Amino acid sequence: MSKLYIVATPIGNLGDITLRAIETLKSVDFILAEDTRVTKKLLSHLGISKPLLSFQEHSSPKVLEKILGLLEEGKDSALVTDAGTPGISDPGQKLISYLAIRLLSELSNRIAVVAIPGPSSLAAMISLSDIGLSEFTFLGFPPHKKGREKFFKNIAASRYPTIIFESPHRILKTLSQLRKFCGDRHANIGRELTKMYEEVFRGTLSEAEKYFTGEKQRGEFAIIISCIDSTFHNK
């Protein structure tokens, strides 16, 4: 039986990779990478050399068929994203969904999908938050255009804290729209998690808009917004 391993890789600090992830990357026949250039750097750091196949959000059906064909030949593969756990706001979900359909119908005895858990900016941010997160909603990245207003209205109406991701290019726009639709709520914002300049901001959305300017706009962001009926940290 061939195996497709879903391998979590560091979100910043390369020391966060697990021993099991390293062993898996060494053992597979090929690696599926969101960006082969990023993955090559990680593999070089680990002293691993493996064939790489690019797999992205807009990969064609032919690429999916090629991957399936290699697995049917008995080759083992590892799926990695640029950083973190595949399937969480990245193209990994597309491959997993495709294979799940095929596995259920005809390949269940020939191909296994195995999770190799590890780093995740979602889990890291939850562990750093001062907002109660026994229940929460995760929505990933906001839409760039279509559906953006509805996205923020859903956050505003949620009975649970909401966690989203954002890029440096849109962080100020997103903070402004969050405040517009949700009011000046308490938020936690992680920037550059596990990297050299990691920081976590805790305060109101209006305070966050003032804080994340200039150099502070750099890096990837994980944002937790308190829920509609929360009185925690109201100012």
Secondary structure, DSSP 8 states (H G I E B T S, - for coil): -EEEEEE-B-SS-GGG--HHHHHHHHHSSEEEESSHHHHHHHHHHHT----EEE--TT--HHHHHHHHHHHHTT--EEEE-SSB-TTSSSTHHHHHHHHHHHIIIIITTTEEEEEE----HHHHHHHH-SS--SS-EEEES--SSTTHHHHHHHHHH-SS-EEEEE-TTTHHHHHHHHHHHH-S-EEEEEESTTSTT-EEEEEEHHHHHHHS-GGGG-S-EEEEE--TT--TT--
